[in-house]
Amino acid sequence: MAGRGWGGSVLTAVGVAAGVGAAQLGFGYGLGIINWAPVDVGATEPSWFASLAWATWIAAVSTIAGAVCAQRLHERGEDIAAGSTLHRVTLAVAGAVGALITVLLVAVPSRAASMPDTFSPQAVAAGYAGVGVLVGLVVAVWTLHSRAAAANVIATVGWLWLLAVVSVADGVLAGRGLTSAQLGIWQIAQDSPRFWLRDHLYWPGALLALGSALLIGALAARRAARTAELRLGAVVSGAAGPLLVAVAYFLAVPRLATISPAQVSAHLVAPYAVIVGAAGSVLVASLAQRAERRAAVRSTPPLPRPRTGELDDLPAGTSPVPPSDVDAHAGLPATPAGVSDAPRTQTEPAPGSRAPDPGNPVSGPQRGADSSAPATGSGGDSTPSATGRARPVRRSRTSAVGKPDGASPVDPAADQGPR
């Protein structure tokens, strides 16, 4: 069952790659974007190098399209081996086999080219297409492992063909006819000197190429960056699409003295587009990781910290120094002079003792004395009284007279029983 699924995926990759390559070359030949034999003699060499860049890029893109399409169709089934590394490499090789049709479709029309320093234009053009297939094989393995990279390549392909159509339409409206377009560059107004920096950099086209690389890199990596397992592949996915353009320009590098300034600007901007595209995907991945950390912090309840007895563990408004006795009683009402702070209890005469004389204030219980103090019994022994009751203290008049101030007026001998 797995072998049958693998066979279907391989055939799908071969067919899709061949179809995509043939369709792109036919579209380019029809609109004049790829032109091996221009009518204008002065445009022969610029058109030759522009066509070589397009041929290399189309061969690489066709390989990637066949492998990615076969993988997407295969993932809809229930084959367990769909995500294995061997299966992905097999699909990339199958896509490269299908993209070999671009070598034939490039070699046959390029025989009409007339380059002074080229002995066999068709062999050179076919060689560039073959190198494009090899580059596409390597990038296809990358895109099969990273969905963000595959999305970036697909979005970049659509954007570059849109630019090419707009460039050709602008040339027709301007009266120049069907002229070859540069890969990834649209010259809005080539004759205006204010759009050129030192006659080598066309800054509107450079801003368009860099801005599109940044935007596509960010948007293509946005979905994969939200998943932690796919975030690593999304970090550098922004460089996948611009990398194919840069490699095509690097392989088809001409002598800068023999091409137009527009081509020089395209060759200079292509490597920087790779860096800018990667920066867009890195920015989106970092923002997604930051948002994930914030969400994790919000969802995690705070854990109680063990108290260590330090000053930071005390509640707010609590003094770290314990209050003294004076500070503790500072808020209580003041006690009048002569009145004890101790609790007072009602005293009753003990059984067998004489009741206190109302006319004799000394014979009654001592004012301000602690009623809970034990009374002195016979023999001078102090015995505890009942709870809430205290025996009255007896005093003699002679003992109270002549005592110095501060001495106790109670005579121990007078408290030995009734008189």
Contacts in CASP RR format, 6 or more apart in sequence:
PFRMAT RR
TARGET T0000
AUTHOR 0000-0000-0000
METHOD contacts of the structure
MODEL  1
MAGRGWGGSVLTAVGVAAGVGAAQLGFGYGLGIINWAPVDVGATEPSWFA
SLAWATWIAAVSTIAGAVCAQRLHERGEDIAAGSTLHRVTLAVAGAVGAL
ITVLLVAVPSRAASMPDTFSPQAVAAGYAGVGVLVGLVVAVWTLHSRAAA
ANVIATVGWLWLLAVVSVADGVLAGRGLTSAQLGIWQIAQDSPRFWLRDH
LYWPGALLALGSALLIGALAARRAARTAELRLGAVVSGAAGPLLVAVAYF
LAVPRLATISPAQVSAHLVAPYAVIVGAAGSVLVASLAQRAERRAAVRST
PPLPRPRTGELDDLPAGTSPVPPSDVDAHAGLPATPAGVSDAPRTQTEPA
PGSRAPDPGNPVSGPQRGADSSAPATGSGGDSTPSATGRARPVRRSRTSA
VGKPDGASPVDPAADQGPR
1 79 0 8 1.000
2 79 0 8 1.000
2 80 0 8 1.000
2 81 0 8 1.000
5 74 0 8 1.000
5 79 0 8 1.000
6 79 0 8 1.000
6 81 0 8 1.000
6 87 0 8 1.000
6 90 0 8 1.000
8 70 0 8 1.000
8 74 0 8 1.000
9 70 0 8 1.000
9 71 0 8 1.000
9 73 0 8 1.000
9 74 0 8 1.000
9 87 0 8 1.000
9 90 0 8 1.000
9 91 0 8 1.000
9 94 0 8 1.000
10 70 0 8 1.000
10 90 0 8 1.000
10 91 0 8 1.000
10 94 0 8 1.000
11 94 0 8 1.000
12 66 0 8 1.000
12 69 0 8 1.000
12 70 0 8 1.000
12 73 0 8 1.000
12 74 0 8 1.000
13 66 0 8 1.000
13 67 0 8 1.000
13 69 0 8 1.000
13 70 0 8 1.000
13 91 0 8 1.000
13 94 0 8 1.000
13 95 0 8 1.000
13 98 0 8 1.000
14 66 0 8 1.000
14 94 0 8 1.000
14 95 0 8 1.000
14 97 0 8 1.000
14 98 0 8 1.000
15 66 0 8 1.000
15 98 0 8 1.000
16 65 0 8 1.000
16 66 0 8 1.000
16 69 0 8 1.000
16 70 0 8 1.000
16 95 0 8 1.000
17 62 0 8 1.000
17 63 0 8 1.000
17 65 0 8 1.000
17 66 0 8 1.000
17 67 0 8 1.000
17 94 0 8 1.000
17 95 0 8 1.000
17 96 0 8 1.000
17 97 0 8 1.000
17 98 0 8 1.000
17 99 0 8 1.000
17 101 0 8 1.000
18 62 0 8 1.000
18 98 0 8 1.000
18 99 0 8 1.000
18 101 0 8 1.000
19 62 0 8 1.000
19 101 0 8 1.000
20 61 0 8 1.000
20 62 0 8 1.000
20 65 0 8 1.000
20 66 0 8 1.000
20 99 0 8 1.000
21 58 0 8 1.000
21 59 0 8 1.000
21 61 0 8 1.000
21 62 0 8 1.000
21 65 0 8 1.000
21 99 0 8 1.000
21 101 0 8 1.000
21 102 0 8 1.000
21 105 0 8 1.000
22 101 0 8 1.000
22 102 0 8 1.000
22 105 0 8 1.000
24 58 0 8 1.000
24 61 0 8 1.000
24 62 0 8 1.000
24 161 0 8 1.000
25 34 0 8 1.000
25 55 0 8 1.000
25 58 0 8 1.000
25 102 0 8 1.000
25 105 0 8 1.000
25 106 0 8 1.000
26 105 0 8 1.000
27 33 0 8 1.000
27 161 0 8 1.000
28 34 0 8 1.000
28 54 0 8 1.000
28 164 0 8 1.000
29 109 0 8 1.000
31 164 0 8 1.000
31 165 0 8 1.000
31 168 0 8 1.000
31 178 0 8 1.000
32 168 0 8 1.000
32 178 0 8 1.000
32 179 0 8 1.000
32 180 0 8 1.000
33 54 0 8 1.000
33 164 0 8 1.000
33 168 0 8 1.000
33 180 0 8 1.000
33 181 0 8 1.000
34 50 0 8 1.000
34 51 0 8 1.000
34 54 0 8 1.000
34 55 0 8 1.000
34 180 0 8 1.000
35 47 0 8 1.000
35 51 0 8 1.000
35 178 0 8 1.000
35 179 0 8 1.000
35 180 0 8 1.000
36 47 0 8 1.000
36 48 0 8 1.000
36 51 0 8 1.000
36 109 0 8 1.000
36 110 0 8 1.000
36 112 0 8 1.000
36 113 0 8 1.000
36 121 0 8 1.000
36 125 0 8 1.000
37 44 0 8 1.000
37 112 0 8 1.000
37 113 0 8 1.000
37 114 0 8 1.000
38 44 0 8 1.000
38 47 0 8 1.000
38 179 0 8 1.000
38 180 0 8 1.000
43 179 0 8 1.000
43 180 0 8 1.000
44 113 0 8 1.000
44 114 0 8 1.000
44 115 0 8 1.000
45 115 0 8 1.000
45 254 0 8 1.000
45 258 0 8 1.000
45 259 0 8 1.000
46 180 0 8 1.000
46 259 0 8 1.000
46 260 0 8 1.000
46 263 0 8 1.000
47 180 0 8 1.000
48 113 0 8 1.000
48 115 0 8 1.000
48 121 0 8 1.000
49 252 0 8 1.000
49 254 0 8 1.000
49 259 0 8 1.000
49 263 0 8 1.000
50 180 0 8 1.000
50 181 0 8 1.000
50 182 0 8 1.000
50 183 0 8 1.000
50 263 0 8 1.000
51 110 0 8 1.000
51 125 0 8 1.000
51 180 0 8 1.000
52 124 0 8 1.000
52 125 0 8 1.000
52 128 0 8 1.000
52 251 0 8 1.000
52 252 0 8 1.000
53 183 0 8 1.000
53 248 0 8 1.000
53 249 0 8 1.000
53 251 0 8 1.000
53 252 0 8 1.000
54 183 0 8 1.000
54 248 0 8 1.000
55 102 0 8 1.000
55 106 0 8 1.000
55 125 0 8 1.000
55 128 0 8 1.000
55 129 0 8 1.000
56 128 0 8 1.000
56 129 0 8 1.000
56 131 0 8 1.000
56 132 0 8 1.000
56 135 0 8 1.000
56 247 0 8 1.000
56 248 0 8 1.000
56 251 0 8 1.000
56 252 0 8 1.000
57 132 0 8 1.000
57 160 0 8 1.000
57 183 0 8 1.000
57 244 0 8 1.000
57 245 0 8 1.000
57 248 0 8 1.000
58 102 0 8 1.000
58 129 0 8 1.000
59 99 0 8 1.000
59 102 0 8 1.000
59 103 0 8 1.000
59 106 0 8 1.000
59 129 0 8 1.000
59 130 0 8 1.000
59 131 0 8 1.000
59 132 0 8 1.000
59 133 0 8 1.000
59 135 0 8 1.000
59 136 0 8 1.000
60 99 0 8 1.000
60 132 0 8 1.000
60 133 0 8 1.000
60 135 0 8 1.000
60 136 0 8 1.000
60 139 0 8 1.000
60 244 0 8 1.000
60 247 0 8 1.000
60 248 0 8 1.000
61 136 0 8 1.000
61 153 0 8 1.000
61 157 0 8 1.000
61 244 0 8 1.000
62 95 0 8 1.000
62 98 0 8 1.000
62 99 0 8 1.000
62 102 0 8 1.000
62 133 0 8 1.000
63 92 0 8 1.000
63 95 0 8 1.000
63 96 0 8 1.000
63 98 0 8 1.000
63 99 0 8 1.000
63 132 0 8 1.000
63 133 0 8 1.000
63 136 0 8 1.000
63 137 0 8 1.000
63 139 0 8 1.000
63 140 0 8 1.000
64 136 0 8 1.000
64 139 0 8 1.000
64 140 0 8 1.000
64 143 0 8 1.000
64 150 0 8 1.000
64 153 0 8 1.000
65 154 0 8 1.000
65 157 0 8 1.000
66 91 0 8 1.000
66 94 0 8 1.000
66 95 0 8 1.000
66 98 0 8 1.000
66 99 0 8 1.000
66 140 0 8 1.000
67 88 0 8 1.000
67 91 0 8 1.000
67 92 0 8 1.000
67 94 0 8 1.000
67 95 0 8 1.000
67 140 0 8 1.000
67 143 0 8 1.000
67 144 0 8 1.000
68 140 0 8 1.000
68 143 0 8 1.000
68 144 0 8 1.000
68 150 0 8 1.000
68 153 0 8 1.000
68 154 0 8 1.000
70 91 0 8 1.000
70 94 0 8 1.000
70 95 0 8 1.000
71 82 0 8 1.000
71 88 0 8 1.000
71 91 0 8 1.000
71 144 0 8 1.000
74 82 0 8 1.000
74 87 0 8 1.000
74 91 0 8 1.000
75 82 0 8 1.000
75 83 0 8 1.000
81 87 0 8 1.000
88 141 0 8 1.000
88 144 0 8 1.000
88 145 0 8 1.000
89 141 0 8 1.000
91 140 0 8 1.000
91 144 0 8 1.000
92 137 0 8 1.000
92 140 0 8 1.000
92 141 0 8 1.000
92 144 0 8 1.000
93 137 0 8 1.000
95 137 0 8 1.000
95 140 0 8 1.000
96 133 0 8 1.000
96 134 0 8 1.000
96 136 0 8 1.000
96 137 0 8 1.000
96 140 0 8 1.000
99 133 0 8 1.000
99 136 0 8 1.000
100 130 0 8 1.000
100 133 0 8 1.000
102 129 0 8 1.000
102 130 0 8 1.000
102 133 0 8 1.000
103 126 0 8 1.000
103 127 0 8 1.000
103 129 0 8 1.000
103 130 0 8 1.000
103 133 0 8 1.000
104 126 0 8 1.000
106 125 0 8 1.000
106 126 0 8 1.000
106 128 0 8 1.000
106 129 0 8 1.000
107 122 0 8 1.000
107 123 0 8 1.000
107 125 0 8 1.000
107 126 0 8 1.000
107 129 0 8 1.000
108 122 0 8 1.000
110 121 0 8 1.000
110 122 0 8 1.000
110 124 0 8 1.000
110 125 0 8 1.000
110 126 0 8 1.000
111 121 0 8 1.000
111 122 0 8 1.000
113 121 0 8 1.000
113 122 0 8 1.000
113 125 0 8 1.000
114 121 0 8 1.000
115 121 0 8 1.000
118 124 0 8 1.000
128 251 0 8 1.000
128 252 0 8 1.000
131 251 0 8 1.000
132 247 0 8 1.000
132 248 0 8 1.000
132 251 0 8 1.000
135 244 0 8 1.000
135 247 0 8 1.000
136 244 0 8 1.000
139 153 0 8 1.000
139 240 0 8 1.000
139 243 0 8 1.000
139 244 0 8 1.000
142 149 0 8 1.000
142 240 0 8 1.000
143 149 0 8 1.000
143 150 0 8 1.000
143 153 0 8 1.000
143 240 0 8 1.000
144 150 0 8 1.000
145 233 0 8 1.000
146 224 0 8 1.000
146 230 0 8 1.000
146 233 0 8 1.000
146 234 0 8 1.000
146 237 0 8 1.000
146 240 0 8 1.000
147 223 0 8 1.000
147 224 0 8 1.000
147 230 0 8 1.000
148 220 0 8 1.000
148 221 0 8 1.000
148 223 0 8 1.000
148 224 0 8 1.000
148 225 0 8 1.000
148 230 0 8 1.000
148 233 0 8 1.000
148 234 0 8 1.000
148 237 0 8 1.000
148 238 0 8 1.000
148 281 0 8 1.000
149 233 0 8 1.000
149 236 0 8 1.000
149 237 0 8 1.000
149 238 0 8 1.000
149 240 0 8 1.000
150 240 0 8 1.000
151 220 0 8 1.000
151 221 0 8 1.000
151 223 0 8 1.000
151 224 0 8 1.000
151 237 0 8 1.000
152 216 0 8 1.000
152 217 0 8 1.000
152 220 0 8 1.000
152 221 0 8 1.000
152 237 0 8 1.000
152 238 0 8 1.000
152 240 0 8 1.000
152 241 0 8 1.000
152 281 0 8 1.000
153 240 0 8 1.000
153 241 0 8 1.000
153 244 0 8 1.000
155 216 0 8 1.000
155 217 0 8 1.000
155 219 0 8 1.000
155 220 0 8 1.000
156 213 0 8 1.000
156 216 0 8 1.000
156 240 0 8 1.000
156 241 0 8 1.000
156 242 0 8 1.000
156 244 0 8 1.000
156 245 0 8 1.000
157 241 0 8 1.000
159 212 0 8 1.000
159 216 0 8 1.000
160 183 0 8 1.000
160 184 0 8 1.000
160 245 0 8 1.000
163 181 0 8 1.000
163 184 0 8 1.000
163 185 0 8 1.000
163 186 0 8 1.000
163 208 0 8 1.000
164 181 0 8 1.000
164 183 0 8 1.000
164 184 0 8 1.000
166 186 0 8 1.000
167 181 0 8 1.000
167 182 0 8 1.000
167 186 0 8 1.000
167 187 0 8 1.000
168 178 0 8 1.000
168 179 0 8 1.000
168 181 0 8 1.000
170 186 0 8 1.000
170 188 0 8 1.000
171 177 0 8 1.000
171 179 0 8 1.000
172 178 0 8 1.000
182 262 0 8 1.000
182 263 0 8 1.000
182 266 0 8 1.000
183 245 0 8 1.000
183 248 0 8 1.000
183 249 0 8 1.000
183 266 0 8 1.000
184 209 0 8 1.000
184 245 0 8 1.000
184 266 0 8 1.000
185 202 0 8 1.000
185 205 0 8 1.000
185 208 0 8 1.000
185 209 0 8 1.000
185 262 0 8 1.000
185 265 0 8 1.000
185 266 0 8 1.000
185 269 0 8 1.000
186 205 0 8 1.000
186 208 0 8 1.000
187 202 0 8 1.000
187 205 0 8 1.000
187 262 0 8 1.000
188 195 0 8 1.000
188 204 0 8 1.000
188 205 0 8 1.000
189 195 0 8 1.000
190 202 0 8 1.000
190 262 0 8 1.000
195 202 0 8 1.000
195 203 0 8 1.000
195 204 0 8 1.000
196 202 0 8 1.000
196 203 0 8 1.000
196 261 0 8 1.000
197 203 0 8 1.000
199 261 0 8 1.000
200 261 0 8 1.000
200 264 0 8 1.000
200 265 0 8 1.000
200 268 0 8 1.000
201 265 0 8 1.000
201 268 0 8 1.000
201 269 0 8 1.000
202 261 0 8 1.000
202 262 0 8 1.000
202 265 0 8 1.000
205 265 0 8 1.000
205 269 0 8 1.000
206 265 0 8 1.000
206 268 0 8 1.000
206 269 0 8 1.000
209 269 0 8 1.000
209 270 0 8 1.000
209 273 0 8 1.000
210 269 0 8 1.000
210 272 0 8 1.000
210 273 0 8 1.000
210 276 0 8 1.000
211 276 0 8 1.000
213 238 0 8 1.000
213 242 0 8 1.000
213 273 0 8 1.000
213 274 0 8 1.000
213 276 0 8 1.000
213 277 0 8 1.000
214 276 0 8 1.000
214 277 0 8 1.000
214 279 0 8 1.000
214 280 0 8 1.000
216 238 0 8 1.000
216 241 0 8 1.000
216 277 0 8 1.000
217 237 0 8 1.000
217 238 0 8 1.000
217 277 0 8 1.000
217 278 0 8 1.000
217 280 0 8 1.000
217 281 0 8 1.000
217 284 0 8 1.000
218 280 0 8 1.000
218 281 0 8 1.000
218 283 0 8 1.000
218 284 0 8 1.000
220 237 0 8 1.000
220 238 0 8 1.000
220 281 0 8 1.000
221 234 0 8 1.000
221 235 0 8 1.000
221 237 0 8 1.000
221 238 0 8 1.000
221 280 0 8 1.000
221 281 0 8 1.000
221 284 0 8 1.000
221 285 0 8 1.000
222 284 0 8 1.000
222 288 0 8 1.000
224 230 0 8 1.000
224 231 0 8 1.000
224 233 0 8 1.000
224 234 0 8 1.000
224 237 0 8 1.000
225 231 0 8 1.000
225 234 0 8 1.000
225 281 0 8 1.000
225 284 0 8 1.000
225 285 0 8 1.000
225 287 0 8 1.000
225 288 0 8 1.000
225 289 0 8 1.000
226 288 0 8 1.000
228 292 0 8 1.000
231 285 0 8 1.000
231 288 0 8 1.000
231 289 0 8 1.000
234 281 0 8 1.000
234 284 0 8 1.000
234 285 0 8 1.000
235 281 0 8 1.000
235 282 0 8 1.000
235 285 0 8 1.000
236 278 0 8 1.000
236 281 0 8 1.000
236 282 0 8 1.000
237 281 0 8 1.000
238 277 0 8 1.000
238 278 0 8 1.000
238 280 0 8 1.000
238 281 0 8 1.000
239 274 0 8 1.000
239 275 0 8 1.000
239 277 0 8 1.000
239 278 0 8 1.000
239 281 0 8 1.000
242 270 0 8 1.000
242 273 0 8 1.000
242 274 0 8 1.000
242 276 0 8 1.000
242 277 0 8 1.000
243 274 0 8 1.000
245 270 0 8 1.000
245 273 0 8 1.000
246 270 0 8 1.000
246 271 0 8 1.000
246 273 0 8 1.000
246 274 0 8 1.000
249 266 0 8 1.000
249 267 0 8 1.000
249 270 0 8 1.000
250 270 0 8 1.000
253 267 0 8 1.000
254 263 0 8 1.000
256 264 0 8 1.000
256 267 0 8 1.000
307 313 0 8 1.000
311 320 0 8 1.000
314 320 0 8 1.000
335 341 0 8 1.000
338 368 0 8 1.000
339 368 0 8 1.000
340 368 0 8 1.000
340 369 0 8 1.000
340 370 0 8 1.000
342 370 0 8 1.000
342 372 0 8 1.000
343 372 0 8 1.000
344 368 0 8 1.000
344 371 0 8 1.000
345 371 0 8 1.000
345 372 0 8 1.000
345 388 0 8 1.000
345 389 0 8 1.000
345 390 0 8 1.000
346 371 0 8 1.000
346 388 0 8 1.000
347 365 0 8 1.000
347 371 0 8 1.000
347 389 0 8 1.000
347 390 0 8 1.000
347 391 0 8 1.000
347 392 0 8 1.000
348 389 0 8 1.000
349 355 0 8 1.000
349 356 0 8 1.000
349 391 0 8 1.000
349 392 0 8 1.000
350 375 0 8 1.000
350 385 0 8 1.000
350 389 0 8 1.000
350 391 0 8 1.000
350 392 0 8 1.000
352 418 0 8 1.000
353 391 0 8 1.000
353 392 0 8 1.000
353 417 0 8 1.000
353 418 0 8 1.000
354 418 0 8 1.000
354 419 0 8 1.000
356 363 0 8 1.000
356 364 0 8 1.000
356 365 0 8 1.000
356 392 0 8 1.000
357 363 0 8 1.000
357 364 0 8 1.000
362 395 0 8 1.000
362 397 0 8 1.000
362 400 0 8 1.000
362 409 0 8 1.000
363 392 0 8 1.000
363 394 0 8 1.000
363 395 0 8 1.000
364 392 0 8 1.000
364 393 0 8 1.000
364 394 0 8 1.000
365 371 0 8 1.000
365 390 0 8 1.000
365 392 0 8 1.000
365 393 0 8 1.000
366 393 0 8 1.000
366 410 0 8 1.000
369 393 0 8 1.000
371 388 0 8 1.000
371 390 0 8 1.000
372 388 0 8 1.000
372 390 0 8 1.000
373 390 0 8 1.000
374 382 0 8 1.000
374 383 0 8 1.000
374 384 0 8 1.000
374 385 0 8 1.000
375 382 0 8 1.000
375 383 0 8 1.000
375 385 0 8 1.000
375 390 0 8 1.000
375 391 0 8 1.000
375 392 0 8 1.000
375 393 0 8 1.000
375 415 0 8 1.000
376 382 0 8 1.000
376 412 0 8 1.000
376 415 0 8 1.000
377 383 0 8 1.000
377 391 0 8 1.000
377 415 0 8 1.000
377 416 0 8 1.000
377 417 0 8 1.000
378 416 0 8 1.000
378 417 0 8 1.000
379 416 0 8 1.000
380 412 0 8 1.000
380 416 0 8 1.000
385 391 0 8 1.000
393 410 0 8 1.000
393 415 0 8 1.000
394 414 0 8 1.000
394 415 0 8 1.000
394 417 0 8 1.000
395 409 0 8 1.000
395 410 0 8 1.000
395 411 0 8 1.000
395 414 0 8 1.000
396 411 0 8 1.000
396 414 0 8 1.000
399 409 0 8 1.000
399 410 0 8 1.000
399 411 0 8 1.000
399 414 0 8 1.000
400 409 0 8 1.000
403 409 0 8 1.000
END
